[in-house]
C-alpha cells in the first residue's frame, strides 16, 4: 500500500485550503483546541483500526458530551485528527473543525467513521507524531487550553526522540494526554505516564484491548473537555 504522508509544513498548507477553515478562523476563541493522534502502526490491524474510528466518532456525538461543551465560556471547542505510524507517515483525517453544543459533532464523526487508511502500517514513531501535532496546533483557533490526545498500543521504537518534542510542547503550555491499549504491552500505561504525557491536568487512561477502546476514548474526551469522568 502506498504511503500518503503529510509533512508538518504540508499539514499547515493543506489545512489552509480546507473548506471549513473560514469557520475556524472566524471563531474569536474556543475553550479547547484538541488534536486526536491515532496510532496506525503495524500492530494495529484493520479490525482494530475500525474499532478506533468507531469509538472516537461515537464519543463525539454523545449528547452528554455536547452538553458539556455548552458549559464552557465560549461554548465551543476545536478538534482535529490524524493517523500516525512511522516517522514520515502521518495522515490528516479531520482538519480543524468547530464543535459547539448544537452543531459540528455529526460532521466530524462522519469524517472519522469514513476515514480510509492511506498510510503504511509501519513503526511506532511517537516523537514524530507529537511534532506533527505541534504543527497542527500552530493553525488552531485561539484557545483557553490546548491538548494533544495520543492513542497508542506501543512504545516509541523509531524516529525522533520523544523527550525534546515533549519538553517543547510543555514549555508552550500544551497538555499531552494518553490512551494506552495495553493488551500487547502491559507496561504501556506506565511508559506513557513517564515518557510521553505532561502539562496541566495530564493523565493516561488504559484500555485492555481495542474492544475496550470505545469506553476508554469516551471517558478520555469527557475528562479532556470537562475535567471529569462521565457517570
Secondary structure, DSSP 8 states (H G I E B T S, - for coil): -------HHHHHHHHHT-TTHHHHHH-S-EEEEEEEEEE-STTS-HHHHHHHHHHHHHHHT-HHHHHHHTTSSSSEEEEEEEEE-STT-EEEEEEEEEEESSSSHHHHHHHHHT----S------HHHHHHHHHHHHHTS--EEEEEEEEEESS---SSS-HHHHHHHHHHTT-EEEEEEE-SS-TTHHHHHHHHT-BSTT--EEEESSGGGHHHHHHHHHHHHHHSS---
